[in-house]
Amino acid sequence: MSCDFIPAEKRDIPVIWEILRAAIKRRKADGSNQWQDGYPNPSILEADISRKHGFILTKDSQIIGYAAVMMNDEPQYANIDGAWITKGDFIAFHRVAIATDFLGKGYAQQLILFIHDYARKMNISSIKADTNFDNTAMMGIFDKLGYSYCGGVLINGSPRRAYEKVIAANGEDDLH
C-alpha cells in the first residue's frame, strides 16, 4: 500500500470535492445526518488549502483521499463535555474521506497514520479528532489505532464523539 500524503493544491479541489460528495451520499444512505447540511463544500476545501490545512492521500499519483489537518485550531474542543488526556499543543483532523473505489482496503487508517507522522515532524504528541455518533467505521478506526474516547463536543451545532491519542515519538504505538 504505497501511498503519499502531501499538501493539497487548489487544482486538486475538483477531485477532492468528488471524493467528499460521494462520502456525503454514503453518509446519507447510511441514515446519518453527518455532512447533510451543506458542510463540507468546495468553499471549505478552498479555505483548507489556502490555510495549508488540506492534505491528499495519493496512490500512483491518483488522489484517493483527503483530510484537513491543523495545529491547535479547533475552538470547539475547548468546550468538551468530558476531558482531554492532554492540555498542550495538538493536531486536529477533520473531513476524512476516501474515494469510493478504495474503501474497505485500509486507506483511511493509512491516512490517519500519515497524520501521526505529520504530528511527530511537528514535535506534537497529541492527536484530537471527532466523529458523528453513528459513524461506526471511523469509530472502529479510532479503536484500532488506540484512540481514547474523551467525551462530547459540538461541531457546527451538531454533537460529536471526541477522541484523542497520545503518540510516541518513534511510532511504536500506532497500531494495537
Secondary structure by P-SEA (a helix, b strand, c coil): cbbbbbbbcccaaaaaaaaaaaaaaaaaaacccccccccccaaaaaaaaaaccbbbbbccccccbbbbbbcccccccccccccccccccccccccccccccccccaaaaaaaaaaaaaaaaacccbbbbcccccaaaaaaaaaaacccccbbbbcccbbbbbbbbbcccccccccc
